Amino acid sequence: MTRVLYSLCGKDESRPFSPHCWKVSLALAHKGLDFVERPYPFTAIPGIEDGFSKTVPILRDGDRLVRDSFDIGLYLDEAYPDRPTLFGGEGGKALSRFVESFSQMILHMPVTKMAIMHIHDLLDEKDQVYFRSSRLERMGKPIEEVAAEGEAERAAFAARLEPVRRTLHFQPFLGGDGPLFADYILFGALQWMRVTAGPPPLAQDDAVMQWFERCLDLYDGLGRRVTAA
């Protein structure tokens, strides 16, 4: 049985960049499950699996289709309980919900502002038109105006990660001695930036950057299969 992970790319299929899809890639590797990744551009996603979802990731596991990165993580732990756990119990699920909220509320918009023009340039012409219109509708301003706020976000980015930095003084991963789904959530946000706009603006001796490097090395360097922009 071949598992298929549908993910997001631009003109170059070898550079998948969605933070949510990267979460699932590492979750599948964590479980030791073989899969094939099939990246699609924005405008092709509504046609995947007969319109199963408007967004990726989508996982096909045999006859089962699952959408949404968090739901996929939950599914994998339930479907493969004999494999290494992604959550380590209910406490790990609660931790992951918190990290998901932190990532989306504190990090995603700054990364968007720093990366938005880079993402635009990764797309083909049809997807550039879609990207401009959808982001204008979502953010209320042209992408050039969003990008103009990127330098200020770059300067403030390290401070946004202070709660993570303090946690990592006590343990090598958010999950403790080893990574859990909570780590993959945060990794996805930083990998999104790395693949589209270059490495996150953190000093090499920053505890968060050192954690990120450890995550890049996981599963035979899965995260490094795509070079930084």
Salt bridges, closest charged atoms under 4 A:
GLU37 OE1 - ARG225 NH2 2.05
GLU49 OE2 - ARG60 NE 2.73
ASP61 OD1 - ARG3 NE 3.26
ASP77 OD1 - LYS31 NZ 2.61
GLU90 OE2 - LYS93 NZ 3.16
GLU100 OE1 - LYS23 NZ 2.73
ASP121 OD1 - HIS120 ND1 3.10
GLU144 OE2 - ARG132 NH2 2.61
GLU149 OE1 - LYS113 NZ 2.69
GLU149 OE2 - LYS141 NZ 2.93
GLU151 OE2 - ARG154 NE 3.83
GLU153 OE2 - LYS113 NZ 3.49
GLU153 OE1 - ARG160 NH2 3.09
GLU162 OE1 - ARG165 NH1 2.64
GLU162 OE2 - ARG166 NE 3.13
ASP206 OD2 - ARG165 NH2 2.90
GLU213 OE1 - ARG224 NH2 2.53
ASP217 OD1 - ARG224 NE 2.69
